[in-house]
């Protein structure tokens, strides 16, 4: 029977598919760490109080990348170059979502609108990350090999999402509400397309590694398209709502380290 648990268990049990999964995840987390680090360095003077939280966000992402590398090392596996069609973060940038890397590579301070754009982009992508990690936590929280990593990363992603809600609401209260809603909607609609395309690409690569029959590959692709159809119709709305989180000041303290995972 095809289920989330059986699908991921199959990927986990095979060294080549597990290596690809961890490499894709590590690459995305490391990219997020770099982006947040550059944003923290370029925060405008009026928003300098945000810099430590953005730095903490980036430190968490870097930590997650190291965790995925540690999971591979534990099994004697080396990272593999990820296929371009599975590069979620770079595909989002090509769709104009978030802050352009050319801007982040420069020395010009960001504007307040840039920070709003960054937070709106993060609110959408962290929603996806939190949901994915919650799904893995539901099925693999007690797994002897990956359980601890799943629990730690899931906790961090929940913190990141709470931080985005709180900070966006703070900006909304100071007059940025319309810009926030406009940017959130644009990001959400682009993200669901990119997520669909990346999901199809990842499953195609996994199918080749694991020798899936055409019928199974077709069923998985149909499921991905069905999820996209739902998200395109109504599901995207969960990515644009804002509410004050129960976890206040979720990124106000020091980051936990990957050493704690080990």
ZAMARGU-4260 file (C-alpha; in steps of 0.2 Angstrom, whole numbers, plus 5000, padded with zeros to 4 digits):
<rodrens>
0) 5000/5000/5000 | 5007/5017/4995 | 5008/5029/5010 | 5019/5043/5016 | 5028/5031/5028
5) 5031/5017/5016 | 5037/5029/5003 | 5049/5038/5014 | 5054/5021/5022 | 5059/5015/5005
10) 5070/5031/5001 | 5078/5029/5019 | 5082/5011/5016 | 5092/5013/5000 | 5109/5021/5001
15) 5108/5030/4984 | 5090/5037/4987 | 5094/5042/5005 | 5110/5051/4999 | 5100/5061/4986
20) 5087/5066/4998 | 5099/5072/5011 | 5110/5081/4998 | 5095/5090/4992 | 5089/5095/5010
25) 5107/5100/5015 | 5109/5111/5000 | 5093/5120/5003 | 5097/5123/5021 | 5114/5129/5018
30) 5108/5141/5005 | 5095/5148/5017 | 5109/5150/5030 | 5119/5160/5018 | 5104/5171/5013
35) 5099/5175/5031 | 5117/5179/5035 | 5118/5191/5021 | 5101/5199/5026 | 5107/5201/5044
40) 5123/5210/5038 | 5113/5222/5027 | 5098/5226/5038 | 5094/5245/5038 | 5098/5255/5053
45) 5080/5257/5058 | 5078/5238/5059 | 5094/5234/5068 | 5085/5225/5082 | 5080/5212/5069
50) 5098/5207/5065 | 5101/5195/5079 | 5085/5186/5075 | 5089/5185/5057 | 5106/5179/5061
55) 5099/5166/5073 | 5087/5160/5058 | 5103/5158/5047 | 5112/5149/5061 | 5098/5136/5062
60) 5097/5134/5043 | 5116/5131/5043 | 5114/5118/5058 | 5101/5109/5048 | 5113/5107/5033
65) 5126/5100/5045 | 5114/5088/5052 | 5109/5081/5035 | 5128/5079/5031 | 5130/5070/5047
70) 5116/5058/5043 | 5125/5054/5027 | 5142/5052/5036 | 5134/5040/5048 | 5130/5028/5034
75) 5147/5031/5026 | 5140/5041/5011 | 5146/5057/5003 | 5135/5071/4997 | 5130/5071/4978
80) 5128/5085/4967 | 5109/5089/4966 | 5100/5090/4950 | 5095/5108/4945 | 5077/5103/4944
85) 5077/5099/4962 | 5084/5115/4968 | 5069/5123/4977 | 5078/5139/4983 | 5086/5143/4967
90) 5070/5140/4957 | 5061/5152/4969 | 5074/5165/4966 | 5072/5163/4947 | 5053/5166/4949
95) 5057/5183/4957 | 5052/5177/4975 | 5062/5184/4989 | 5077/5195/4988 | 5089/5193/4973
100) 5106/5185/4976 | 5114/5199/4967 | 5107/5212/4979 | 5113/5201/4994 | 5130/5199/4987
105) 5132/5218/4987 | 5136/5231/5001 | 5121/5242/4999 | 5110/5242/5015 | 5093/5234/5012
110) 5077/5245/5013 | 5062/5242/5025 | 5052/5235/5010 | 5066/5223/5007 | 5064/5217/5025
115) 5046/5215/5023 | 5048/5205/5007 | 5061/5194/5016 | 5049/5190/5030 | 5034/5187/5018
120) 5044/5175/5008 | 5050/5167/5024 | 5033/5165/5031 | 5027/5156/5015 | 5042/5144/5014
125) 5043/5141/5032 | 5025/5136/5032 | 5030/5122/5019 | 5045/5117/5029 | 5035/5116/5046
130) 5022/5105/5038 | 5035/5094/5029 | 5044/5091/5046 | 5028/5089/5055 | 5024/5075/5043
135) 5041/5067/5046 | 5039/5069/5064 | 5023/5060/5065 | 5030/5045/5056 | 5048/5045/5061
140) 5050/5054/5078 | 5056/5038/5086 | 5066/5031/5072 | 5083/5025/5078 | 5093/5034/5064
145) 5084/5050/5060 | 5071/5052/5074 | 5082/5065/5084 | 5086/5075/5069 | 5068/5075/5063
150) 5062/5081/5080 | 5076/5095/5082 | 5073/5102/5064 | 5054/5101/5066 | 5056/5111/5082
155) 5067/5124/5074 | 5055/5126/5059 | 5040/5129/5070 | 5051/5143/5079 | 5055/5151/5062
160) 5036/5151/5057 | 5031/5159/5073 | 5045/5172/5071 | 5038/5177/5054 | 5021/5179/5060
165) 5026/5190/5074 | 5037/5201/5064 | 5025/5203/5050 | 5011/5208/5061 | 5023/5221/5069
170) 5026/5228/5052 | 5007/5227/5048 | 5003/5237/5063 | 5015/5251/5057 | 5007/5253/5040
175) 5014/5239/5029 | 4998/5228/5029 | 4993/5230/5011 | 5011/5227/5005 | 5013/5212/5016
180) 4996/5204/5010 | 5001/5208/4991 | 5018/5200/4994 | 5012/5185/5003 | 4999/5181/4990
185) 5013/5183/4976 | 5025/5172/4985 | 5012/5159/4990 | 5006/5157/4972 | 5024/5155/4965
190) 5029/5144/4979 | 5015/5131/4976 | 5020/5130/4957 | 5039/5128/4962 | 5035/5115/4975
195) 5024/5105/4962 | 5039/5105/4950 | 5052/5101/4962 | 5041/5087/4970 | 5039/5080/4952
200) 5057/5081/4949 | 5062/5073/4965 | 5050/5058/4963 | 5056/5056/4945 | 5075/5055/4951
205) 5070/5043/4966 | 5060/5032/4954 | 5075/5029/4943 | 5086/5025/4958 | 5073/5014/4966
210) 5067/5006/4950 | 5049/5010/4952 | 5037/5003/4939 | 5028/5016/4928 | 5011/5013/4936
215) 5018/5018/4953 | 5028/5033/4946 | 5012/5039/4937 | 5002/5037/4953 | 5014/5048/4963
220) 5014/5061/4949 | 4995/5061/4949 | 4995/5064/4968 | 5007/5078/4966 | 4996/5086/4953
225) 4981/5084/4964 | 4989/5093/4979 | 4994/5107/4967 | 4976/5108/4961 | 4970/5110/4979
230) 4983/5122/4984 | 4980/5133/4968 | 4961/5133/4972 | 4961/5136/4991 | 4976/5129/5000
235) 4987/5144/4996 | 4977/5154/5008 | 4984/5145/5024 | 5001/5153/5018 | 4995/5171/5018
240) 4985/5172/5035 | 4994/5180/5050 | 4990/5177/5068 | 5000/5181/5084 | 5009/5165/5088
245) 5009/5156/5105 | 5028/5156/5104 | 5033/5174/5106 | 5050/5180/5102 | 5054/5162/5096
250) 5071/5168/5089 | 5076/5179/5103 | 5089/5167/5111 | 5105/5158/5105 | 5103/5145/5092
255) 5105/5126/5098 | 5120/5118/5089 | 5122/5103/5078 | 5133/5096/5092 | 5118/5093/5102
260) 5111/5082/5088 | 5127/5072/5088
</rodrens>
